[in-house]
Amino acid sequence: MGRPFIANPEVSDAAVITATTESGVFAAENLLDPQPYRVWRSSTVGTQYLILDLGGSTRVRCIWLGYTNLTSDAFWSIRAADTEGALPSAPFIRTYSSFWPDPSISGWSRIHGFHWIPDADTVEFRWWRIQLTDPTNPAGFLEAGRLYVSDGWRPSRGARYG
C-alpha cells in the first residue's frame, strides 16, 4: 500500500490571495473557503495569475487547485519567492505542465491539479504564484472552487494489512 500524506489547511486558509482578474462576486479569496461552491472566476481565458502571500516564509509540501472548469488544453506553473517583486523571475517549483494529471482519466477527477513537493525538497517561501493558461476554454473564463496549500507529513513506510 502507498504512503499516505497528512496535511492541514492552515497554511493557505490564513493567506492573502489576489488574482489577475476577478468577475463580480467571484473573488480570488473564495478559493480559501472550504466550500467549493464559492468560486473564483476570471473575466477572461487569458493567462491568469493567483498570487498567494503566506505572511512569512512557510514550508509548503503540496498545492492542490480543485473544482475547476479547466480543459485538457490547460497548463499551470508554480513559482515561489521571498518577495512579491521577485515572483516573475523566481525559479519554477513546477514548470509549465498539463493541469490534468493524466489525460486518460475520465470524470470529475480530471478537474483537479495537484503538485507534491518530494520529501527531500525543502521549499520555504512567503510568496507563491500559480499561473493558469487555458486559452481554448469554451466557457470564456477560468474558474476554481478551492486552493489548498499545505505543509504535511508522510511516513517513511505505508500501512500493511494482514
N, C-alpha and C positions, 0 to 999 in steps of 0.2 A: 504494500500500500504506500502511496506517496506521502510526503511530509506535509502536514497542514501548515498554514500560515495564520498566526493570531495577530489581529490588528485592532486598533481602536480609532474612532473618527475624530479624536480631539485635535489632531494637527490641522486638518482642513476646516473643521467646523469653527475654529477660533480665528481663522484667517480673514483677510480683507481681499475681495476679488473684484476685478474690473474686466471689461471686455471691450474689444474694438468697437462693436456696435451692439445695441440692445433695441428691442422692439416693444415699446409701451411698458406694460406691467411685467414683461418677461425679462426681468433684470438678471444680471450675472449672479447677484447674491442669492438668487433662488437655487443655484447649484449647491449651496451649502446647507440647504434644508433637507432633512431626511425624507421628506415626502416628494417622490419623483414627479408628481403631477404638477408641482410648481416649477416650471421650466424656465431656462434661459433660451431666448430666441434672438438670433441675429437679424438685422434688417436686410441682409443681402447674402448671396452664396460666395462672395469674395472671401479671400483668406481672412480668417478670424484669429485673434489672439485672446486667450484667457490669461490674465496676469494675477498671480496669487502672491500676497505679502503675508508671510507666516509670522511677522512681528519680531523675529530674531532668527539666528542660524538654527536650523532644526534638521534633525536626521529624518530622511524620507526613505522608505523601503518599497512602497507601492503607490501607483497612481491609477485610478480607475475612473473613467468617464462613462456614464451609463444612461440608458433610456434615450438614445439619440435617434435622429432621423437620417444619419449619415449613410450614404450609399456605398456600394462595393468599390467605387472610384475614390473614396475618401482616403486622405493621408493625414497623419499627425506627426508632430515632432515636439520634443520637450527640451527646454534649456533651463538652467538654473545659475544664479549668480548671487554675490553678496550685496549688490546694489541694483536698483531697477535700471539705471542707466547702462549697466554692463550686460543686460539681457540680450540685446541684438547680436553681440559678438561672443557671447559665452559659449563654451563647448556644449555640444549636444549630449544630453543624457539619453535621449532616444532620437535617432536620426529619422529623416522622412521615411515612413514605412506605412504600409496599409493599416488602416484603422481596424479593419476586421481581422481577428486573429487567424482565421482560416476561411478562405472564400467558399469552401465546400460545406461549411456549417449552415444549416438551414434554421429558419425561425428566429425567435426573439434574441437568441444568444449572439447573433451577428452584430447587434447594435450596441455592443459594449466594448470599449477599448480598455485594455489592461496592460500596464507595464510594471514588471517586477525588477527591482534592483538586487542583483545577486548578493548572497551573504558576504562575500569577500569585499564588496564595494561599500565604502562609507561615503555617503552623499549628504552633506550638510550645507544648506544654503538658506537664506532668508527669502529670496525672490525666485519665483518659478513662472515660466511662460510656456503655455501649451498652444501650439499653432495647429489650427484645423484648416484643411483645404479640401473642398468638395464642390468644384465648380459646375458639375453637371447635376447637382441636386434638383430634382423636378419641383420641389416644394417652394423654391425661391428663397429659402432661408436655411440656416443651420439651427438645430435645436438639441438640447440635452437636459436631462432631469436631475442628475446628481453627479457631483465631482467628489471623489473620495481620495484624499492624500493622507498617507499614514506611515508611521514607523511601525514596527512589528517585530515579532519573534517567530522563528521557525526552528523546531527541534532538529537536532542532528540526525535523528532516526525517526522513521514513520511508525505508526501503530502496526502491530502484528496480531492477528487473531489466530486462535487455535490452541 
